[in-house]
Amino acid sequence: MSLRHKIIFFIVLSSILLMSVIAVLAEKIVMQNYLELEKRDTLLYTNRVINLINEDINKLYSINISWSCWDDSYEFMGKNGESSSDDPYLERNYSSDDFSTNGFEYAIYLNNDHKVVLALEYNKTTGTVDVLNDKLYAYIQSHAAQLQAKQDPKIITGGIVHVDEQNILLNSSPILKSDFTGDMRGTLILGRALDEDYTQSISDRMLISVELEPVDQAPLQGSLPVAKLPEHQILPHSEIWTVPQDSNTITGYSQMYDLEGKAAFTLSISQQRDIYRQGLQNFRLLVISLFLSAIMFSLIVLIFLNRSVLRRLATLTASVDRITESKDITARFQITGNDEISSLKKSFNNMMGELENYQRMLQHRANHDTLTDLPNRQYLRERFEQEMQTARESGCKLTVVYVDLNNFKEINDHYGHEAGDRLLVHIANSSAKQYF
């Protein structure tokens, strides 16, 4: 595998690994933030529904006060607890229109002895006012002491009761004169059923899906502490928790408690996971951006390496190959820049200079005597042939000087070879100065 292919493979692999690591970390960070944002939004909407139910309780109590703290009601309860269906008070105040207009379905009067004086029920299907059903009547009678209002009308008494598989919202107010004076003559209890019509009205007002589920059907997440109620909330409920149903829906839950402190039902609100889908979309855009950035980064790095390293290395390799083929040790690289490749070229030029000097030295040694440094027989032969050829071509004469040393052997025998060598060097230097 060539260096270019290795670098491309390394850059691509590194970019993929880096992008994968960043994508995993981004998913944990980005999507976790969006999930937390979605959870807070669901908690907010669930709390808004709870606030809306509490507002309905306050509205019902305001209606209750307007009925109970009224001279006519005070006078009605002063008749020793006796009433009849044709009582003018009932005809004036408890027609079917009064029930439907004011949004309550049950009206129960208790005297101070916790006895039911009057118990009415509005039938939404037939639009008639009837006697209270037996099961709710029995519950009111058995819990009359708990439902009895306080003397102070500012104190709201009531909550949710669960009777005959139905959740009913009840609240009580004291029966006083219109100016809130006089001895309390009993308690007026007004109530409304938390049925499908009620949940549908909440859904319409909040523009989300609201349901009141049985306690055993809602998914639980460990123990459920009772939420700390702000001043504007009356109805006790648990802390809110959320459960994603699928990729499209998330549900917020809160258990609502009855008058006895037991879980009456689970309030659930379901909404579209717009925040989650927006987070997924943004995450996908982030991954695509990372992918494109990795490609751009890889291309930029490859272009830079190709121009700064690979192309110059290829040129350097081709030049070395040409020098090798031509055996021209006098060739040199042109040096530009001051980077590592320039240093490599400089080192190569130095090496070629050393080779050239070494070759020149070898050539000199091959053509000259090692002792006298005069041209040797081989060099003489080559030069003699060249000069003869030149003389023939030019018509010039060629002169050869022959020098012989007589009795040189006696010098070696009498003074030694070292002295003879020194004599030869001296004669060679003198002859070179004279003839060359």
C-alpha positions in Angstrom: 0.0 0.0 0.0 1.4 3.4 -1.0 2.0 6.2 1.4 -0.9 8.1 -0.3 -3.3 5.3 0.3 -2.2 4.8 3.8 -2.7 8.5 4.6 -6.1 8.5 3.0 -7.1 5.4 4.9 -5.9 6.8 8.2 -7.6 10.2 7.7 -10.9 8.6 6.6 -10.8 6.0 9.5 -9.9 8.7 12.0 -12.7 11.0 10.8 -15.2 8.2 11.1 -14.1 7.3 14.6 -14.0 10.9 15.7 -17.4 11.6 14.2 -18.9 8.5 15.9 -17.5 9.5 19.3 -18.8 13.1 18.8 -22.2 11.8 17.7 -22.5 9.5 20.7 -21.6 12.3 23.1 -23.9 14.7 21.3 -26.8 12.2 21.5 -26.3 11.9 25.3 -25.9 15.6 25.8 -28.3 17.1 23.2 -31.1 14.5 23.5 -30.8 14.4 27.3 -31.4 18.1 27.3 -34.4 17.8 25.0 -35.8 14.9 27.1 -35.4 17.0 30.2 -37.1 20.0 28.5 -39.9 17.7 27.3 -40.3 16.4 30.9 -40.5 19.9 32.3 -43.1 20.9 29.7 -45.2 17.8 30.5 -44.9 18.5 34.2 -46.0 22.1 33.5 -49.1 21.1 31.6 -50.0 18.5 34.2 -49.7 21.1 36.9 -51.8 23.5 34.8 -54.6 20.9 34.6 -54.4 20.5 38.4 -54.6 24.2 38.8 -57.6 24.2 36.5 -59.4 21.6 38.7 -58.6 23.7 41.8 -60.0 26.8 40.0 -63.2 24.8 39.4 -63.2 23.9 43.1 -62.9 27.6 44.0 -65.6 28.5 41.5 -67.9 25.9 43.0 -67.1 27.1 46.5 -67.9 30.7 45.4 -71.3 29.5 44.1 -71.7 27.6 47.3 -71.1 30.7 49.5 -73.5 32.7 47.4 -76.2 30.1 48.2 -75.4 29.2 51.8 -74.6 32.7 53.1 -77.9 34.1 52.1 -80.9 35.2 54.1 -83.3 32.9 52.2 -81.1 29.9 52.9 -80.7 30.9 56.5 -84.5 31.2 56.8 -85.0 27.9 55.0 -82.8 26.1 57.5 -84.6 27.8 60.4 -87.8 25.8 59.8 -86.7 23.1 62.2 -85.3 21.1 59.3 -88.6 20.7 57.6 -89.0 21.2 53.9 -91.4 20.1 51.1 -91.0 19.8 47.4 -93.3 22.8 46.8 -91.3 25.1 49.1 -90.9 28.5 47.3 -87.3 28.5 48.3 -86.7 25.3 46.3 -88.7 26.5 43.3 -86.7 29.8 43.2 -83.2 28.4 43.6 -83.1 24.8 42.5 -84.5 24.6 39.0 -82.7 22.5 36.3 -81.5 25.8 34.9 -79.8 26.7 38.2 -77.9 23.4 38.2 -76.8 23.5 34.6 -75.9 27.2 34.5 -73.8 27.1 37.7 -72.1 23.8 36.8 -73.0 21.6 39.8 -75.1 18.4 40.0 -75.6 17.8 43.7 -77.1 20.0 46.5 -77.3 18.6 50.0 -78.3 20.5 53.2 -77.2 19.2 56.6 -78.3 20.6 59.9 -76.0 21.0 62.9 -77.0 17.5 64.1 -75.4 16.1 60.9 -78.8 15.0 59.5 -79.7 15.4 55.8 -82.4 18.0 55.4 -82.5 18.2 51.7 -80.7 16.2 49.0 -81.1 16.9 45.3 -79.5 15.6 42.2 -79.5 17.0 38.7 -79.8 14.4 35.9 -77.9 15.8 32.9 -79.4 13.2 30.6 -83.1 14.1 31.2 -82.5 17.6 32.4 -84.6 17.1 35.6 -83.9 17.6 39.3 -84.4 14.4 41.3 -83.9 13.1 44.8 -80.2 12.2 45.5 -79.3 8.6 44.6 -79.2 6.2 47.5 -75.5 5.4 47.5 -74.3 9.0 47.6 -77.0 9.8 50.1 -75.7 7.0 52.4 -72.1 8.2 51.9 -73.1 11.8 52.9 -75.0 10.6 55.9 -72.1 8.4 57.1 -69.5 11.2 56.5 -71.7 14.1 57.6 -69.4 15.1 60.4 -66.4 15.2 58.1 -68.3 17.2 55.5 -69.7 19.7 58.0 -68.5 23.3 57.1 -66.6 25.5 59.5 -68.1 28.7 61.0 -65.6 30.8 59.1 -66.7 30.8 55.4 -63.2 31.6 54.3 -62.2 28.0 55.3 -62.9 25.7 52.4 -64.1 22.2 53.4 -64.4 19.4 50.9 -62.6 17.3 48.3 -63.0 14.2 46.2 -65.2 11.3 47.2 -65.4 7.9 45.4 -68.9 6.5 45.4 -70.2 3.7 43.2 -67.1 3.7 40.9 -67.6 7.4 40.4 -65.4 10.3 41.5 -67.4 13.3 42.8 -66.1 16.7 43.8 -67.8 18.0 47.0 -67.3 21.2 49.0 -69.1 22.6 52.0 -69.9 26.1 53.3 -71.7 27.3 56.4 -75.3 28.5 56.2 -75.2 32.1 57.5 -77.0 35.3 56.9 -76.1 37.4 53.9 -73.8 39.6 56.0 -72.0 36.4 57.2 -73.5 36.8 60.7 -75.7 34.7 62.9 -75.3 31.3 64.4 -74.5 28.7 61.7 -77.7 26.8 61.0 -76.1 23.9 59.0 -74.0 23.1 56.0 -74.7 23.4 52.3 -72.8 20.8 50.2 -72.5 21.3 46.4 -70.9 18.8 44.2 -70.2 17.8 40.6 -69.2 14.5 39.0 -65.7 14.2 37.6 -67.0 12.2 34.6 -66.2 12.1 30.9 -68.0 15.3 30.3 -65.9 17.1 32.8 -62.6 15.7 31.5 -63.6 16.6 28.0 -64.3 20.1 29.1 -60.8 20.3 30.6 -59.3 18.8 27.4 -61.1 21.4 25.3 -59.9 24.2 27.6 -56.3 23.0 27.7 -56.2 21.7 24.1 -54.6 18.4 25.3 -55.9 14.9 26.1 -56.9 14.6 29.8 -58.1 11.4 31.5 -59.0 10.4 35.0 -57.8 6.8 35.2 -58.4 4.2 38.0 -55.5 4.1 40.4 -54.5 0.5 39.5 -54.3 1.2 35.7 -51.7 4.0 35.8 -48.0 3.1 35.6 -46.2 3.8 38.9 -42.6 4.8 39.4 -41.8 3.9 43.0 -43.3 5.6 46.0 -45.4 8.7 45.4 -44.8 11.5 48.0 -47.6 14.0 48.4 -46.8 17.2 46.6 -46.4 20.4 48.6 -49.4 22.5 47.6 -49.1 26.2 46.8 -51.6 28.6 48.2 -53.9 28.5 45.2 -54.2 24.7 45.2 -56.7 22.9 47.5 -56.9 19.4 46.1 -54.1 17.1 47.5 -52.2 15.2 45.0 -49.0 13.3 44.5 -45.8 14.4 42.9 -46.1 14.5 39.1 -44.2 11.9 37.0 -44.0 11.4 33.3 -43.9 8.3 31.1 -43.1 8.4 27.3 -45.7 6.1 25.7 -44.0 5.9 22.3 -42.2 8.1 19.9 -45.2 10.3 19.4 -46.9 10.7 22.9 -45.8 11.4 26.4 -48.0 11.3 29.4 -47.9 13.1 32.8 -49.5 11.5 35.8 -50.5 12.6 39.3 -52.6 10.7 41.9 -55.4 12.7 43.4 -56.4 11.9 46.9 -59.9 11.8 48.4 -61.2 13.2 51.7 -59.9 10.2 53.5 -56.4 10.6 52.1 -56.6 7.6 49.8 -55.8 7.7 46.1 -59.1 8.3 44.3 -57.9 8.4 40.7 -54.9 9.1 38.6 -54.9 12.3 36.5 -53.2 11.8 33.2 -52.5 14.3 30.5 -51.1 13.2 27.1 -49.5 15.4 24.6 -47.6 15.1 21.4 -43.8 14.8 21.7 -43.1 17.8 19.6 -40.0 18.8 21.7 -38.6 15.2 21.4 -39.1 15.2 17.6 -37.6 18.6 17.3 -34.6 17.3 19.3 -34.3 14.3 17.0 -34.4 16.5 14.0 -31.8 18.8 15.4 -29.7 15.8 16.3 -29.9 14.5 12.8 -28.9 17.9 11.4 -26.0 17.9 13.9 -24.9 14.4 12.7 -25.2 15.5 9.0 -23.2 18.6 9.8 -20.6 16.6 11.6 -20.4 14.2 8.6 -20.1 17.0 6.1 -17.5 18.7 8.3 -15.5 15.5 8.6 -15.6 15.2 4.8 -14.5 18.8 4.3 -11.8 18.4 7.0 -10.5 15.2 5.3 -10.5 16.9 1.9 -8.6 19.9 3.2 -6.1 17.7 5.0 -5.6 15.5 1.9 -5.2 18.6 -0.4 -2.7 20.1 2.1 -0.8 16.8 2.4 -0.8 16.3 -1.3 0.5 19.7 -2.1 2.9 20.0 0.8 4.2 16.4 1.2 2.9 13.8 -1.2 3.4 15.7 -4.5 6.9 16.8 -3.4 7.8 13.3 -2.3 6.6 12.0 -5.7 8.7 14.6 -7.5 11.7 13.8 -5.3 11.3 10.1 -6.0 11.1 10.6 -9.7 14.2 12.8 -9.7 16.1 10.2 -7.7 15.0 7.5 -10.2 16.3 9.7 -13.1 19.6 10.3 -11.4 19.9 6.5 -10.8 19.2 5.7 -14.5 21.5 8.4 -15.8 24.2 7.8 -13.2 24.8 11.6 -13.2 26.2 12.3 -9.8 26.6 15.9 -10.6 22.8 16.4 -10.6 21.4 18.5 -7.7 17.9 19.4 -6.4 16.7 23.0 -6.4 16.0 23.8 -2.7 13.0 26.1 -1.9 11.5 26.5 1.6 12.8 25.5 5.0 10.8 22.4 5.9 11.7 18.8 6.4 11.5 17.9 2.7 13.7 20.8 1.9 16.1 19.5 4.5 15.9 16.1 2.8 16.8 17.6 -0.5 19.7 19.5 1.1 21.0 16.3 2.6 20.6 14.5 -0.7 22.6 17.3 -2.4 25.3 17.0 0.2 25.4 13.2 -0.2 25.7 13.6 -4.0 28.6 16.1 -3.5 30.4 13.6 -1.3 29.8 10.9 -3.9 31.2 13.2 -6.6 34.3 14.0 -4.6 34.8 10.3 -3.8 34.4 9.3 -7.4 36.9 12.0 -8.4 39.3 10.7 -5.8 38.9 7.2 -7.0 39.4 8.2 -10.5 42.5 10.2 -9.6 43.9 7.2 -7.7 43.2 4.9 -10.6 45.1 7.2 -13.0 48.0 8.3 -10.8 50.9 6.6 -9.0 50.2 6.5 -5.2 53.8 7.5 -4.4 54.7 10.2 -6.8 51.1 11.3 -7.7 52.2 11.3 -11.4 50.0 9.8 -14.1 50.4 6.0 -14.2 50.9 3.7 -17.1 47.1 3.2 -17.6 46.5 6.9 -17.7 49.5 7.4 -20.0 48.2 4.9 -22.4 44.7 6.5 -22.5 46.2 10.0 -22.9 48.7 8.9 -25.5 45.9 7.4 -27.6 43.8 10.6 -27.2 46.8 12.8 -28.1 47.8 10.6 -31.1 44.2 10.9 -32.4 44.3 14.6 -31.9 47.6 14.9 -33.7 46.4 12.9 -36.6 43.3 15.0 -37.0 45.1 18.3 -36.6 48.3 17.5 -38.4 50.4 18.5 -35.4 53.4 16.8 -34.0 53.4 14.9 -30.7 56.4 15.0 -28.4 57.1 12.3 -25.7 59.7 12.8 -23.0 61.2 9.7 -21.5 63.2 9.9 -18.3 65.3 7.1 -16.9 67.1 7.0 -13.6 70.4 5.2 -13.8 71.8 3.3 -10.8 68.6 3.8 -8.8 68.9 0.3 -7.4 72.1 1.3 -5.6 70.2 4.1 -3.8 67.7 1.6 -2.6 70.4 -0.9 -1.6 72.7 1.6 0.1 70.2 4.0 1.7 67.1 1.9 1.9 63.7 2.0 0.1 62.4 4.9 2.1 65.2 7.1 0.9 64.6 5.8 -2.6 60.9 6.7 -2.3 61.8 10.2 -1.2 64.1 10.6 -4.1 61.5 9.5 -6.5 59.0 12.0 -5.0 61.5 14.8 -5.3 62.3 14.0 -8.9 58.6 13.7 -9.7 57.8 17.1 -8.2 60.7 18.7 -10.0 59.8 17.1 -13.4 56.1 18.1 -12.9 57.1 21.8 -12.3 59.4 21.7 -15.3 57.4 19.9 -17.9 53.8 20.5 -16.9 
